[in-house]
């Protein structure tokens, strides 16, 4: 399992340094932007499992895991047309 860093990860520290330097030098702004785009793309294409919930089971308890079918193209289009209730 990969080590989990919080806000003190080496990549976050590098990104903060590049952002601070970008205030004086445009080259660093470009590098910081490229680094940000790279992190976003890597996060989008990574195949990590999505954790929905964690529960501790007591002896004798059971759990049922089911997969939810992804919506069809027609259902996604209908959902976009429907105004959200925020």
Secondary structure, 3 states (H helix, E strand, C coil): CCCCCCCCCHHHHHHHHHHHHCCCCHHHHHHHHHHHHHHHHHHHHCCCCCCCCCCCCCCCCCCCCCCCCCCCHHHHHHHHHCCCCC
